């Protein structure tokens, strides 16, 4: 699957060419796909981190705010629900919640349906910030995706969904 003559080469092409020279017996298609996914994820992650920093939050803190925001009114979840959705330990979640609560972006309160539980709720300020930050992040992602026309972008999304479902089994 290496670069066709009319295509520009990326760093993954160089790696694959080196393996082809040293180990011509290897089929490196998987390396090409996952190498590019990894590099793309890192590059977009770095761009998003910078975009969210303008709002005074990290990418991980954005994930908490966005999870609450997309949960719908009243924009409240338990810490356990947040941890499960974000695949975080409770300790990792606690640190994020502490910082976001200090910043006035969310509040923790007793769960009215469970005496032992807590509810984490977006504040008005957190709701506003989540809406602004998601717009900024999506604009960056859309700009990056504009390298592909609409049909190819949709095809890529479909192919990545298939691959993700296959690997998460």
SEDOLUM-961283 format. One record per residue: x, y, z of N, C-alpha, C in turn; residue number from 0. Coordinates in steps of 0.1 Angstrom, whole numbers. Example, Ala and Ser with C-alpha at 12.3 -4.5 7.8 and 13.67 -1.06 7.14 Angstrom:
// residues 2
SITE      nu      nv      nw     cau     cav     caw      cu      cv      cw     i
SITE     132     -57      78     123     -45      78     132     -33      78     0
SITE     128     -22      71     137     -11      71     129       0      79     1
***
This chain:
// residues 169
SITE      nu      nv      nw     cau     cav     caw      cu      cv      cw     i
SITE       8     -12       0       0       0       0       9      13       0     0
SITE      21      11      -2      30      23      -1      27      34     -11     1
SITE      32      45      -9      28      57     -17      30      55     -32     2
SITE      19      58     -39      20      58     -54      28      69     -59     3
SITE      34      68     -71      43      78     -75      38      93     -75     4
SITE      25      95     -77      19     108     -77      16     113     -63     5
SITE      17     105     -53      15     109     -39      27     114     -32     6
SITE      25     123     -23      37     128     -15      39     117      -5     7
SITE      52     116       0      55     105      10      54     111      24     8
SITE      50     103      33      49     107      47      59      98      55     9
SITE      61     101      68      71      94      75      68      79      76    10
SITE      56      75      75      53      61      75      58      54      63    11
SITE      57      61      51      63      55      39      78      52      41    12
SITE      85      61      47      99      58      49     101      46      58    13
SITE      94      45      69      95      33      77      92      20      70    14
SITE      81      20      62      77       8      54      88       5      44    15
SITE      94      15      37     104      13      28     117       6      35    16
SITE     120      11      47     131       5      54     128     -10      57    17
SITE     116     -13      62     113     -27      64     113     -35      52    18
SITE     108     -29      41     108     -37      28     122     -40      24    19
SITE     132     -31      26     146     -34      23     152     -44      33    20
SITE     149     -43      45     155     -52      55     147     -66      57    21
SITE     134     -65      55     126     -77      57     115     -78      46    22
SITE     119     -81      33     110     -81      22      99     -91      24    23
SITE     100    -100      33      90    -111      35      78    -106      43    24
SITE      79     -94      49      68     -88      58      58     -81      49    25
SITE      45     -84      53      34     -76      47      32     -64      57    26
SITE      34     -52      53      34     -41      62      21     -32      61    27
SITE      11     -37      54      -1     -29      53      -7     -25      67    28
SITE      -7     -34      76     -12     -31      89      -3     -20      96    29
SITE      10     -21      94      19     -11      99      16       3      93    30
SITE      13       3      80       9      16      73      -4      22      79    31
SITE     -14      13      80     -27      18      85     -25      23     100    32
SITE     -20      15     109     -20      18     123      -9      29     126    33
SITE       1      29     118      11      39     120       6      53     117    34
SITE      -2      53     106      -8      66     102     -19      70     112    35
SITE     -27      61     117     -37      64     127     -31      69     139    36
SITE     -20      63     144     -13      68     156      -7      82     154    37
SITE      -1      84     143       5      97     140      -5     108     139    38
SITE     -16     105     132     -27     114     131     -34     117     144    39
SITE     -36     107     152     -41     109     165     -33     118     174    40
SITE     -20     116     174     -10     124     181     -11     139     176    41
SITE     -10     140     163     -10     154     157     -23     161     161    42
SITE     -34     155     159     -47     162     162     -48     164     177    43
SITE     -44     154     185     -44     156     200     -36     168     204    44
SITE     -24     170     198     -16     182     201     -23     195     197    45
SITE     -30     195     185     -37     207     181     -49     210     190    46
SITE     -56     199     194     -67     201     203     -63     206     216    47
SITE     -52     201     221     -47     205     234     -45     220     234    48
SITE     -39     225     223     -36     240     222     -49     247     221    49
SITE     -59     242     214     -71     249     212     -79     250     226    50
SITE     -79     239     233     -86     239     246     -78     248     257    51
SITE     -65     249     255     -57     257     265     -62     271     264    52
SITE     -67     276     253     -72     290     252     -84     292     261    53
SITE     -90     281     265    -102     281     274     -98     278     289    54
SITE     -85     276     291     -80     273     304     -82     259     308    55
SITE     -84     250     299     -86     235     302     -77     227     293    56
SITE     -75     215     298     -67     205     291     -77     197     282    57
SITE     -71     188     274     -80     179     266     -88     170     274    58
SITE     -81     164     285     -88     155     294    -100     162     301    59
SITE     -97     175     305    -108     182     312    -119     186     302    60
SITE    -116     189     290    -126     191     280    -135     178     279    61
SITE    -128     166     279    -136     154     277    -146     153     288    62
SITE    -143     157     300    -153     156     311    -164     166     309    63
SITE    -161     178     305    -171     188     303    -180     184     291    64
SITE    -174     179     280    -181     175     268    -190     163     271    65
SITE    -186     154     280    -194     142     283    -207     147     291    66
SITE    -205     156     300    -216     161     307    -225     169     298    67
SITE    -220     177     289    -228     185     280    -236     176     270    68
SITE    -230     166     265    -238     158     255    -247     148     262    69
SITE    -247     147     275    -256     139     282    -270     145     283    70
SITE    -271     157     279    -284     164     279    -288     169     292    71
SITE    -298     178     292    -303     183     305    -306     172     315    72
SITE    -303     174     327    -297     185     334    -282     186     334    73
SITE    -275     179     324    -261     179     323    -254     174     336    74
SITE    -259     162     340    -254     157     353    -252     141     351    75
SITE    -241     137     357    -238     122     357    -231     119     370    76
SITE    -231     107     374    -223     103     385    -209     102     382    77
SITE    -200     103     391    -186     101     388    -183      87     382    78
SITE    -190      77     386    -188      64     381    -192      64     366    79
SITE    -203      70     362    -207      71     348    -197      78     340    80
SITE    -191      89     345    -181      97     338    -169      88     336    81
SITE    -164      81     347    -153      73     346    -154      62     336    82
SITE    -166      56     335    -168      45     326    -168      50     311    83
SITE    -175      62     309    -175      67     296    -161      71     291    84
SITE    -153      77     300    -140      82     296    -129      72     298    85
SITE    -133      60     303    -123      49     305    -112      54     314    86
SITE    -115      60     325    -106      65     335    -108      58     348    87
SITE     -97      57     356     -99      52     370    -106      63     378    88
SITE    -111      59     389    -118      69     398    -108      79     403    89
SITE     -96      75     405     -85      85     410     -82      95     399    90
SITE     -81      91     387     -79     100     376     -90     109     374    91
SITE    -102     104     376    -114     113     374    -115     123     386    92
SITE    -112     119     398    -112     128     409    -104     140     407    93
SITE     -92     138     402     -83     150     399     -89     159     389    94
SITE     -94     154     379    -101     163     369    -113     170     374    95
SITE    -121     163     382    -133     169     388    -129     180     398    96
SITE    -118     178     406    -114     188     415    -110     201     408    97
SITE    -102     199     397     -98     211     390    -109     219     384    98
SITE    -118     211     378    -130     217     371    -139     224     381    99
SITE    -140     218     393    -149     224     403    -143     237     408   100
SITE    -130     236     411    -123     249     415    -125     260     405   101
SITE    -125     257     392    -126     267     382    -141     271     380   102
SITE    -150     265     387    -164     269     386    -171     264     374   103
SITE    -166     253     368    -172     247     356    -181     236     359   104
SITE    -181     230     370    -190     220     374    -191     220     389   105
SITE    -201     213     394    -203     212     409    -206     197     412   106
SITE    -202     193     424    -206     180     429    -216     182     440   107
SITE    -226     173     440    -236     174     450    -241     160     453   108
SITE    -248     159     465    -253     145     468    -263     141     457   109
SITE    -264     128     454    -273     123     445    -286     121     452   110
SITE    -297     128     447    -310     127     454    -316     113     454   111
SITE    -311     104     445    -317      91     444    -308      80     450   112
SITE    -296      84     455    -287      75     462    -279      82     472   113
SITE    -282      79     485    -276      86     496    -261      86     496   114
SITE    -256      75     491    -241      73     491    -235      79     479   115
SITE    -243      83     469    -237      88     456    -236     103     454   116
SITE    -229     106     444    -227     120     440    -232     122     426   117
SITE    -236     135     423    -239     139     410    -229     150     406   118
SITE    -224     149     394    -215     160     389    -224     167     378   119
SITE    -225     180     380    -233     188     371    -226     200     365   120
SITE    -228     203     353    -222     214     346    -228     227     352   121
SITE    -220     237     355    -225     250     359    -228     257     346   122
SITE    -235     269     347    -238     277     335    -225     281     328   123
SITE    -215     284     336    -202     287     330    -196     275     323   124
SITE    -197     264     329    -192     251     323    -199     248     310   125
SITE    -212     250     310    -220     247     298    -215     257     287   126
SITE    -214     269     290    -210     279     280    -196     275     274   127
SITE    -186     272     283    -173     269     279    -173     256     271   128
SITE    -180     246     275    -181     234     267    -186     236     253   129
SITE    -196     245     252    -201     248     238    -191     255     230   130
SITE    -184     265     236    -174     272     228    -162     263     224   131
SITE    -157     255     234    -146     246     231    -149     235     221   132
SITE    -161     230     222    -164     219     212    -164     225     198   133
SITE    -169     237     197    -169     244     184    -155     246     179   134
SITE    -146     251     188    -132     253     184    -125     240     180   135
SITE    -127     230     187    -121     217     184    -127     211     171   136
SITE    -140     212     169    -146     207     157    -141     214     145   137
SITE    -139     227     146    -134     236     135    -120     231     131   138
SITE    -111     228     141     -98     222     138     -99     209     130   139
SITE    -108     200     135    -109     187     129    -115     188     115   140
SITE    -124     197     113    -130     199     100    -120     204      90   141
SITE    -112     214      95    -101     219      87     -92     208      82   142
SITE     -88     200      91     -79     189      88     -85     179      78   143
SITE     -98     176      80    -105     167      72    -108     172      58   144
SITE    -107     186      56    -109     192      43     -99     187      33   145
SITE     -89     181      37     -79     175      27     -86     164      19   146
SITE     -97     159      24    -105     149      16    -118     155      12   147
SITE    -123     151       0    -137     156      -3    -147     149       5   148
SITE    -159     154       5    -170     149      14    -172     134      13   149
SITE    -172     128       1    -175     114      -1    -163     106       5   150
SITE    -151     110       3    -139     103       8    -139     104      23   151
SITE    -143     115      29    -143     117      43    -153     107      49   152
SITE    -165     106      43    -175      97      48    -170      83      47   153
SITE    -164      79      36    -159      66      34    -148      63      44   154
SITE    -139      72      47    -129      70      58    -136      68      71   155
SITE    -146      76      74    -153      74      87    -159      60      88   156
SITE    -165      55      77    -171      42      77    -161      31      78   157
SITE    -149      32      71    -139      22      72    -133      22      86   158
SITE    -131      34      92    -125      34     106    -135      28     116   159
SITE    -148      30     114    -158      24     123    -157       9     122   160
SITE    -156       4     110    -155     -11     108    -142     -16     116   161
SITE    -131      -9     114    -119     -13     120    -120     -12     135   162
SITE    -125      -1     140    -127       0     155    -136     -11     161   163
SITE    -147     -14     154    -156     -24     159    -149     -38     159   164
SITE    -141     -40     149    -134     -53     148    -123     -54     159   165
SITE    -116     -43     162    -106     -44     172    -111     -43     186   166
SITE    -123     -38     188    -128     -37     202    -136     -49     206   167
SITE    -137     -59     198    -144     -72     201    -138     -78     213   168
***
